[in-house]
Amino acid sequence: MTPNLSELIKATGLSTTSDEAIEQAATTLASTHQIDHILTTLSARGMRLDSDKTHYHIPSLTKDVFDVSGAGDTVVAGMSCAIAAGAPLEEAMIFANQAASIVVSKPGTAAFCAGELLASCERDSEIKTGTQDLLAQIQIWRDEGLKIGFTNGCFDLLHAGHMHVLREARAHCDRLIVAVNSDNSVKRLKGPSRPIQTEDIRGNSLGHLPYCDAVVLFDDDTPQALIEAISPDVLIKGGDYEANEIVGYEHVTKKGGSVLTIGLLEGHSTTAFLAQ
């Protein structure tokens, strides 16, 4: 059972003015009705799991809250998925808490993509969003004899299709640079209703993925100028078109590099996701 704090009060008639009181109320409710566990959501204070033998509390994740609609449903769904996958209850709580922190940062009753959940998990990497900083880092990598890969896109909502392309792209190089269309660039390409997420959010989300070694924003309609500045060893793009149709093909091949295309994961696109 997953009550929020006010529902726990109504169900038990007990005080919940402290963590100990919440624990007692939840344990009493579980015992009275033969419920294995009570998961009480505490809004900004996080959530706690209580039973006769288990008392586990995790704080909420720091996040800009836009709309809490659907957060409870996300917790239930996250717990259910994690438990079904074999996760212990404590780990399932962490998974659900992370998922809820994503949806409350979106307007309305929002869903989240698997890629967003993965991207929200911190990793130790430096995100390069400035071209000059990026070029300096690339020189260091080249001095180490590393193969530089490059791909680009809007990445408005990270989904399984994006993850597939990025994972495959990273397998073809030692360091993968991901160029992201700026907000202005996305609007010109996709229309005034896009992007769904700002360039800062999109860039930082990508920067925390294990496949992306550097992220850089570009404001042009295409990354041609950026590709010419970087001259990657391998230019990689997802799609069902020929390699010689990819922006930057001529420059990269003239410099002795290669151009690869990666087949898209069928049934996954941002447009299709938004239409659901």
Summary of the structure (lengths in Angstrom):
residues: 276
radius of gyration: 22.9
end to end distance: 28.8
largest distance: 75.6
contacts: 859
relative contact order: 0.10
helix: 45%
strand: 15%
